[in-house]
Protein backbone atom coordinates (compact mmCIF):
# COMPACT_ATOMS: atom_id res chain seq x y z
CA UNK A 1 0.00 0.00 0.00
CA UNK A 2 1.25 3.47 -0.81
CA UNK A 3 2.21 5.92 1.90
CA UNK A 4 -0.79 8.08 1.05
CA UNK A 5 -3.05 5.04 1.25
CA UNK A 6 -1.70 4.25 4.71
CA UNK A 7 -2.23 7.84 5.82
CA UNK A 8 -5.79 7.90 4.47
CA UNK A 9 -6.64 4.62 6.19
CA UNK A 10 -5.17 5.90 9.46
CA UNK A 11 -7.14 9.16 9.24
CA UNK A 12 -10.35 7.29 8.46
CA UNK A 13 -9.82 4.78 11.28
CA UNK A 14 -8.85 7.30 13.95
CA UNK A 15 -11.01 10.17 12.68
CA UNK A 16 -7.99 12.43 13.15
CA UNK A 17 -8.09 15.62 11.09
CA UNK A 18 -5.42 15.72 8.40
CA UNK A 19 -4.09 19.02 9.78
CA UNK A 20 -3.54 17.47 13.22
CA UNK A 21 -1.75 14.52 11.62
CA UNK A 22 0.55 16.86 9.73
CA UNK A 23 1.32 18.90 12.82
CA UNK A 24 1.99 15.77 14.88
CA UNK A 25 4.36 14.26 12.32
CA UNK A 26 6.13 17.26 10.83
CA UNK A 27 4.77 20.45 12.41
CA UNK A 28 3.19 21.06 8.99
CA UNK A 29 -0.62 21.24 8.88
CA UNK A 30 -0.53 21.08 5.06
CA UNK A 31 1.49 17.85 4.89
CA UNK A 32 -1.37 15.52 3.91
CA UNK A 33 -2.90 18.00 1.46
CA UNK A 34 0.49 18.50 -0.18
CA UNK A 35 1.05 14.74 -0.50
CA UNK A 36 -2.42 14.36 -2.02
CA UNK A 37 -1.47 17.08 -4.51
CA UNK A 38 1.67 15.24 -5.62
CA UNK A 39 4.34 16.16 -3.08
CA UNK A 40 6.80 13.32 -2.65
CA UNK A 41 8.16 13.26 0.89
CA UNK A 42 11.90 12.79 1.20
CA UNK A 43 13.06 9.47 2.64
CA UNK A 44 13.58 10.91 6.14
CA UNK A 45 10.06 12.36 6.20
CA UNK A 46 8.56 9.15 4.83
CA UNK A 47 10.33 7.27 7.64
CA UNK A 48 8.91 9.71 10.22
CA UNK A 49 5.41 9.20 8.83
CA UNK A 50 5.81 5.41 8.85
CA UNK A 51 7.11 5.49 12.44
CA UNK A 52 4.19 7.67 13.55
CA UNK A 53 1.69 5.35 11.88
CA UNK A 54 3.28 2.29 13.51
CA UNK A 55 3.37 3.90 16.96
CA UNK A 56 -0.23 5.13 16.78
CA UNK A 57 -1.85 1.96 15.42
CA UNK A 58 -4.78 0.89 17.58
CA UNK A 59 -4.13 -2.36 19.43
CA UNK A 60 -5.36 -5.35 17.51
CA UNK A 61 -5.09 -3.65 14.13
OpenMM code with the backbone's topology and positions (N, CA, C; nanometers):
from openmm import Vec3, app, unit

residues = "UNK UNK UNK UNK UNK UNK UNK UNK UNK UNK UNK UNK UNK UNK UNK UNK UNK UNK UNK UNK UNK UNK UNK UNK UNK UNK UNK UNK UNK UNK UNK UNK UNK UNK UNK UNK UNK UNK UNK UNK UNK UNK UNK UNK UNK UNK UNK UNK UNK UNK UNK UNK UNK UNK UNK UNK UNK UNK UNK UNK UNK".split()
positions = [
    Vec3(0.0847, -0.1174, 0.0000),
    Vec3(0.0000, 0.0000, 0.0000),
    Vec3(0.0896, 0.1242, 0.0000),
    Vec3(0.0469, 0.2240, -0.0730),
    Vec3(0.1245, 0.3474, -0.0814),
    Vec3(0.1222, 0.4214, 0.0525),
    Vec3(0.2156, 0.5114, 0.0678),
    Vec3(0.2208, 0.5921, 0.1900),
    Vec3(0.0920, 0.6723, 0.2057),
    Vec3(0.0447, 0.7311, 0.0986),
    Vec3(-0.0794, 0.8077, 0.1051),
    Vec3(-0.1970, 0.7181, 0.1425),
    Vec3(-0.1999, 0.5986, 0.0893),
    Vec3(-0.3053, 0.5038, 0.1255),
    Vec3(-0.3030, 0.4709, 0.2736),
    Vec3(-0.1833, 0.4526, 0.3285),
    Vec3(-0.1699, 0.4250, 0.4715),
    Vec3(-0.2175, 0.5438, 0.5543),
    Vec3(-0.1808, 0.6634, 0.5113),
    Vec3(-0.2232, 0.7844, 0.5822),
    Vec3(-0.3754, 0.7960, 0.5774),
    Vec3(-0.4343, 0.7788, 0.4598),
    Vec3(-0.5794, 0.7898, 0.4467),
    Vec3(-0.6516, 0.6879, 0.5331),
    Vec3(-0.6017, 0.5653, 0.5354),
    Vec3(-0.6639, 0.4620, 0.6194),
    Vec3(-0.6533, 0.4997, 0.7666),
    Vec3(-0.5368, 0.5479, 0.8084),
    Vec3(-0.5173, 0.5901, 0.9464),
    Vec3(-0.6141, 0.7032, 0.9826),
    Vec3(-0.6244, 0.8025, 0.8966),
    Vec3(-0.7140, 0.9160, 0.9239),
    Vec3(-0.8584, 0.8704, 0.9329),
    Vec3(-0.8974, 0.7802, 0.8449),
    Vec3(-1.0345, 0.7291, 0.8463),
    Vec3(-1.0605, 0.6489, 0.9741),
    Vec3(-0.9656, 0.5646, 1.0118),
    Vec3(-0.9819, 0.4783, 1.1282),
    Vec3(-0.9847, 0.5576, 1.2591),
    Vec3(-0.8964, 0.6542, 1.2704),
    Vec3(-0.8846, 0.7297, 1.3952),
    Vec3(-0.9713, 0.8546, 1.3979),
    Vec3(-1.0239, 0.8940, 1.2830),
    Vec3(-1.1009, 1.0175, 1.2675),
    Vec3(-1.0188, 1.1404, 1.3081),
    Vec3(-0.8882, 1.1304, 1.2878),
    Vec3(-0.7989, 1.2427, 1.3155),
    Vec3(-0.8028, 1.3378, 1.1961),
    Vec3(-0.8156, 1.4669, 1.2204),
    Vec3(-0.8092, 1.5622, 1.1087),
    Vec3(-0.6712, 1.5591, 1.0433),
    Vec3(-0.6693, 1.5783, 0.9109),
    Vec3(-0.5419, 1.5724, 0.8400),
    Vec3(-0.4454, 1.6801, 0.8875),
    Vec3(-0.4974, 1.7958, 0.9302),
    Vec3(-0.4086, 1.9019, 0.9784),
    Vec3(-0.3410, 1.8618, 1.1092),
    Vec3(-0.4135, 1.7924, 1.1960),
    Vec3(-0.3535, 1.7466, 1.3219),
    Vec3(-0.2466, 1.6411, 1.2947),
    Vec3(-0.2740, 1.5530, 1.1996),
    Vec3(-0.1754, 1.4523, 1.1618),
    Vec3(-0.0477, 1.5196, 1.1152),
    Vec3(-0.0612, 1.6152, 1.0249),
    Vec3(0.0555, 1.6857, 0.9727),
    Vec3(0.1341, 1.7578, 1.0803),
    Vec3(0.0631, 1.8219, 1.1718),
    Vec3(0.1321, 1.8903, 1.2823),
    Vec3(0.2042, 1.7902, 1.3723),
    Vec3(0.1396, 1.6775, 1.3987),
    Vec3(0.1991, 1.5772, 1.4878),
    Vec3(0.3250, 1.5162, 1.4280),
    Vec3(0.3235, 1.4925, 1.2986),
    Vec3(0.4363, 1.4259, 1.2322),
    Vec3(0.5476, 1.5235, 1.1977),
    Vec3(0.5104, 1.6401, 1.1430),
    Vec3(0.6127, 1.7265, 1.0833),
    Vec3(0.5960, 1.8745, 1.1172),
    Vec3(0.5059, 1.9045, 1.2098),
    Vec3(0.4767, 2.0445, 1.2410),
    Vec3(0.4351, 2.1201, 1.1143),
    Vec3(0.3624, 2.0500, 1.0272),
    Vec3(0.3186, 2.1061, 0.8990),
    Vec3(0.1720, 2.0680, 0.8771),
    Vec3(0.0799, 2.1584, 0.9037),
    Vec3(-0.0615, 2.1239, 0.8883),
    Vec3(-0.1029, 2.0948, 0.7441),
    Vec3(-0.0209, 2.1319, 0.6477),
    Vec3(-0.0531, 2.1083, 0.5065),
    Vec3(0.0089, 1.9802, 0.4519),
    Vec3(0.0760, 1.9034, 0.5344),
    Vec3(0.1489, 1.7849, 0.4886),
    Vec3(0.0610, 1.6905, 0.4066),
    Vec3(-0.0522, 1.6498, 0.4604),
    Vec3(-0.1373, 1.5523, 0.3914),
    Vec3(-0.1916, 1.6118, 0.2619),
    Vec3(-0.2379, 1.7354, 0.2664),
    Vec3(-0.2899, 1.8000, 0.1459),
    Vec3(-0.1820, 1.8064, 0.0377),
    Vec3(-0.0608, 1.8416, 0.0786),
    Vec3(0.0486, 1.8502, -0.0183),
    Vec3(0.0808, 1.7138, -0.0792),
    Vec3(0.0798, 1.6085, 0.0020),
    Vec3(0.1054, 1.4736, -0.0496),
    Vec3(-0.0055, 1.4341, -0.1465),
    Vec3(-0.1292, 1.4658, -0.1120),
    Vec3(-0.2417, 1.4357, -0.2020),
    Vec3(-0.2284, 1.5111, -0.3337),
    Vec3(-0.1650, 1.6269, -0.3302),
    Vec3(-0.1471, 1.7081, -0.4509),
    Vec3(-0.0173, 1.6766, -0.5245),
    Vec3(0.0508, 1.5679, -0.4869),
    Vec3(0.1665, 1.5236, -0.5625),
    Vec3(0.3012, 1.5416, -0.4959),
    Vec3(0.3061, 1.6009, -0.3779),
    Vec3(0.4343, 1.6157, -0.3082),
    Vec3(0.4881, 1.4784, -0.2713),
    Vec3(0.6123, 1.4558, -0.3024),
    Vec3(0.6803, 1.3316, -0.2651),
    Vec3(0.7668, 1.3593, -0.1434),
    Vec3(0.7321, 1.3021, -0.0281),
    Vec3(0.8161, 1.3265, 0.0892),
    Vec3(0.9542, 1.2641, 0.0721),
    Vec3(1.0532, 1.3331, 0.1234),
    Vec3(1.1898, 1.2791, 0.1197),
    Vec3(1.1947, 1.1536, 0.2071),
    Vec3(1.2979, 1.0724, 0.1880),
    Vec3(1.3061, 0.9466, 0.2642),
    Vec3(1.2984, 0.9660, 0.4159),
    Vec3(1.3623, 1.0691, 0.4691),
    Vec3(1.3580, 1.0905, 0.6138),
    Vec3(1.2163, 1.1228, 0.6600),
    Vec3(1.1430, 1.2023, 0.5832),
    Vec3(1.0062, 1.2361, 0.6195),
    Vec3(0.9159, 1.1141, 0.6060),
    Vec3(0.9349, 1.0375, 0.5003),
    Vec3(0.8561, 0.9152, 0.4829),
    Vec3(0.8791, 0.8207, 0.6008),
    Vec3(1.0018, 0.8123, 0.6486),
    Vec3(1.0328, 0.7274, 0.7635),
    Vec3(0.9639, 0.7801, 0.8894),
    Vec3(0.9604, 0.9125, 0.9066),
    Vec3(0.8907, 0.9710, 1.0223),
    Vec3(0.7411, 0.9403, 1.0172),
    Vec3(0.6838, 0.9497, 0.8988),
    Vec3(0.5413, 0.9200, 0.8832),
    Vec3(0.5149, 0.7733, 0.9152),
    Vec3(0.5966, 0.6844, 0.8587),
    Vec3(0.5807, 0.5410, 0.8850),
    Vec3(0.5943, 0.5094, 1.0336),
    Vec3(0.6914, 0.5726, 1.1005),
    Vec3(0.7112, 0.5494, 1.2436),
    Vec3(0.5905, 0.5989, 1.3230),
    Vec3(0.5366, 0.7143, 1.2870),
    Vec3(0.4187, 0.7670, 1.3546),
    Vec3(0.3006, 0.6716, 1.3365),
    Vec3(0.2806, 0.6268, 1.2140),
    Vec3(0.1694, 0.5348, 1.1879),
    Vec3(0.1840, 0.4066, 1.2686),
    Vec3(0.3047, 0.3542, 1.2755),
    Vec3(0.3280, 0.2293, 1.3507),
    Vec3(0.3048, 0.2501, 1.5001),
    Vec3(0.3497, 0.3634, 1.5518),
    Vec3(0.3368, 0.3900, 1.6961),
    Vec3(0.1923, 0.4179, 1.7350),
    Vec3(0.1139, 0.4717, 1.6463),
    Vec3(-0.0230, 0.5126, 1.6779),
    Vec3(-0.1285, 0.4105, 1.6371),
    Vec3(-0.0871, 0.2961, 1.5841),
    Vec3(-0.1850, 0.1958, 1.5417),
    Vec3(-0.2651, 0.1485, 1.6626),
    Vec3(-0.3961, 0.1442, 1.6488),
    Vec3(-0.4785, 0.0890, 1.7585),
    Vec3(-0.4403, -0.0558, 1.7839),
    Vec3(-0.4456, -0.0967, 1.9081),
    Vec3(-0.4126, -0.2355, 1.9431),
    Vec3(-0.5094, -0.3297, 1.8741),
    Vec3(-0.4548, -0.4359, 1.8204),
    Vec3(-0.5357, -0.5350, 1.7511),
    Vec3(-0.5536, -0.5048, 1.6029),
    Vec3(-0.4929, -0.3984, 1.5552),
    Vec3(-0.5087, -0.3650, 1.4129),
    Vec3(-0.3938, -0.4166, 1.3315),
] * unit.nanometer
topology = app.Topology()
chain = topology.addChain("A")
for resn in residues:
    res = topology.addResidue(resn, chain)
    for name in ("N", "CA", "C"):
        topology.addAtom(name, app.Element.getBySymbol(name[0]), res)
